[in-house]
């Protein structure tokens, strides 16, 4: 299931561990797990890549359950992104825990960079699905005066999850500028988007979005884009999914949480 079905194969083909015909991924569950746990490292696969495979299997199982019970297709890109984000979050949590134990003295501790919230900041996320005519976008902006602004939008279905993420980021940048704010830290849980922008990779299908980003960026006095684990971006994620689920085009930006998001907001502690 997690190695042989077409959707799973798409995920493993995009993973950092190279596929080897007849060896990995093959039709034997035991052989696949044996390769991941032992033989891949012996073959020179980096530890960083191997660290993620338990999360990959977990999210493949979740994607399978959503397909069976909810008739929802999860894109291979989303599965890979979620597994990478959760793996990174788990690693950071272990590192932070070890650091706290080692520095547990009576003297005050300096704040850990992982826990410091730099304001103003705007967390952005997007929601995309093959079974929908719309893509959702959401942002949560924390201003320096302590106030918070929520943004939600539904647009026509984007070409890919990455297109949806980029469109949501551009939309959030426009609203930040409309509010007269020219210094902002943007955060996203889409690592591929951060790499695309920072490394200025040549993606012909993203040329229009990159041009829009560079144009808007020129209006900021200070702008910073960073990757955060998905667990640190749950509010924007919730908003984007709820926006797509509404099933029509709209835009909402306000300091108040909309009525159609009230239930999810209570569950996530947003109110």
KASULWO-V644233 format. One record per residue. SS is DSSP state (H for helix, E for strand, C for the rest). PHI is phi as a letter, one per 40 degrees, with the letter a starting at -180 (NA if undefined). Layout:
((SS	PHI) (SS	PHI))
This chain:
((C	NA) (C	c) (C	b) (C	b) (C	c) (H	d) (H	c) (H	c) (H	c) (H	c) (H	c) (H	c) (H	c) (H	c) (C	c) (C	c) (C	c) (C	c) (C	c) (E	b) (C	d) (C	g) (C	b) (E	a) (C	c) (C	b) (C	c) (C	b) (H	c) (H	c) (H	c) (H	c) (H	c) (H	c) (H	c) (H	c) (H	c) (H	b) (H	c) (H	c) (H	c) (H	c) (C	c) (C	g) (C	c) (C	c) (H	d) (H	d) (H	c) (H	c) (C	c) (C	c) (H	c) (H	c) (H	c) (H	c) (H	c) (H	c) (H	c) (H	c) (H	c) (H	c) (H	c) (H	c) (H	c) (H	c) (H	c) (H	c) (H	c) (H	b) (C	f) (C	b) (C	c) (C	c) (C	c) (H	d) (H	c) (H	c) (H	c) (H	c) (H	c) (H	c) (H	c) (H	c) (H	c) (H	c) (H	c) (H	c) (H	c) (H	c) (H	c) (H	c) (H	c) (H	c) (H	c) (H	c) (H	c) (H	c) (H	c) (H	c) (H	c) (H	c) (C	b) (C	c) (C	b) (C	c) (C	c) (C	c) (C	c) (C	c) (C	c) (C	c) (C	d) (C	c) (C	b) (C	c) (C	c) (C	c) (C	b) (C	c) (E	a) (E	b) (E	c) (E	b) (E	a) (E	b) (E	b) (C	a) (C	a) (C	c) (C	c) (C	b) (C	c) (E	b) (E	b) (E	b) (E	b) (E	a) (E	a) (E	b) (E	b) (E	b) (C	c) (C	c) (C	c) (C	g) (C	c) (E	b) (E	b) (E	b) (E	b) (E	a) (E	a) (E	b) (E	b) (E	c) (C	d) (C	c) (C	c) (C	a) (H	d) (H	c) (H	c) (H	c) (H	c) (H	c) (H	c) (H	c) (H	c) (H	c) (H	c) (H	c) (H	c) (H	c) (H	c) (H	c) (H	c) (H	c) (C	c) (C	g) (C	c) (C	b) (E	b) (E	a) (E	b) (E	c) (E	b) (E	a) (C	c) (C	b) (H	c) (H	c) (H	c) (H	c) (H	c) (H	d) (H	c) (H	c) (C	c) (C	f) (C	c) (C	c) (C	b) (H	d) (H	c) (H	b) (H	d) (H	c) (H	c) (H	c) (H	c) (H	c) (H	c) (H	c) (H	c) (H	c) (H	d) (C	c) (C	c) (C	c) (C	c) (E	a) (E	a) (E	b) (E	b) (E	b) (E	c) (C	b) (C	c) (H	d) (H	c) (H	c) (C	b) (H	c) (H	c) (H	c) (H	c) (H	c) (H	c) (H	c) (H	c) (H	c) (H	c) (H	c) (H	c) (C	c) (C	g) (C	a) (C	c) (E	a) (E	a) (E	b) (E	b) (E	a) (C	c) (C	b) (C	c) (C	c) (H	d) (H	c) (H	b) (H	c) (H	c) (H	c) (H	c) (H	c) (H	c) (H	c) (C	g) (C	c) (C	b))
